[in-house]
Amino acid sequence: TSRSTWMNIPIAAIALAVVRMLSREVEFRWKARPAPRKGYLAHLEKKQLAVDDPILSTSPSVAINWVRKIDSPLVEAALDEFIGKVLKDFVVDMWYSSITPDTEAPELIRAIVNDVFGEIAERARDVNLVNLLT
């Protein structure tokens, strides 16, 4: 640039003219904004269960399924009695009966705990004791 203002004005005008010509020739666009990031729980939307999913079912077939896993009437009776007493003492009598007279929730808890014990019994039966003890 020159020290003289009279010299800088024509150079600035020429520079503006060149920029204007280029702006008509070349198309300038803003970058497309990336899609907003999904929340940290967005992946769970795909895994959401349907209302009629058998996992959520409380049908008798689910309640009887644990009996097949244990496969011993004596153990089944003892386990059912134990779970019944624990539920009665620590859930129903302690706090649940003061909230509501409904008996469905304790039965659902019983079904879940029975299924858990049935699954544990089935997995324990599948363990190879020879490999475990040696």
ChimeraX attribute file (.defattr): number of C-alpha atoms within 10 A of each C-alpha:
attribute: neighborCount
match mode: 1-to-1
recipient: residues
	/A:1	8
	/A:2	9
	/A:3	7
	/A:4	8
	/A:5	9
	/A:6	9
	/A:7	11
	/A:8	13
	/A:9	12
	/A:10	11
	/A:11	13
	/A:12	12
	/A:13	11
	/A:14	12
	/A:15	12
	/A:16	12
	/A:17	12
	/A:18	11
	/A:19	12
	/A:20	12
	/A:21	11
	/A:22	12
	/A:23	11
	/A:24	9
	/A:25	9
	/A:26	9
	/A:27	7
	/A:28	9
	/A:29	6
	/A:30	5
	/A:31	6
	/A:32	6
	/A:33	6
	/A:34	6
	/A:35	6
	/A:36	6
	/A:37	7
	/A:38	8
	/A:39	7
	/A:40	7
	/A:41	7
	/A:42	10
	/A:43	10
	/A:44	9
	/A:45	8
	/A:46	7
	/A:47	8
	/A:48	8
	/A:49	12
	/A:50	9
	/A:51	9
	/A:52	8
	/A:53	8
	/A:54	11
	/A:55	10
	/A:56	11
	/A:57	12
	/A:58	13
	/A:59	9
	/A:60	9
	/A:61	9
	/A:62	16
	/A:63	17
	/A:64	13
	/A:65	15
	/A:66	22
	/A:67	19
	/A:68	12
	/A:69	18
	/A:70	22
	/A:71	13
	/A:72	10
	/A:73	11
	/A:74	10
	/A:75	12
	/A:76	19
	/A:77	12
	/A:78	11
	/A:79	17
	/A:80	17
	/A:81	12
	/A:82	12
	/A:83	18
	/A:84	14
	/A:85	13
	/A:86	13
	/A:87	19
	/A:88	15
	/A:89	12
	/A:90	11
	/A:91	14
	/A:92	20
	/A:93	11
	/A:94	11
	/A:95	11
	/A:96	17
	/A:97	13
	/A:98	9
	/A:99	8
	/A:100	9
	/A:101	9
	/A:102	11
	/A:103	11
	/A:104	9
	/A:105	11
	/A:106	16
	/A:107	15
	/A:108	13
	/A:109	14
	/A:110	18
	/A:111	21
	/A:112	16
	/A:113	17
	/A:114	22
	/A:115	20
	/A:116	13
	/A:117	19
	/A:118	21
	/A:119	16
	/A:120	14
	/A:121	15
	/A:122	16
	/A:123	12
	/A:124	11
	/A:125	12
	/A:126	9
	/A:127	10
	/A:128	9
	/A:129	10
	/A:130	7
	/A:131	7
	/A:132	7
	/A:133	6
	/A:134	5
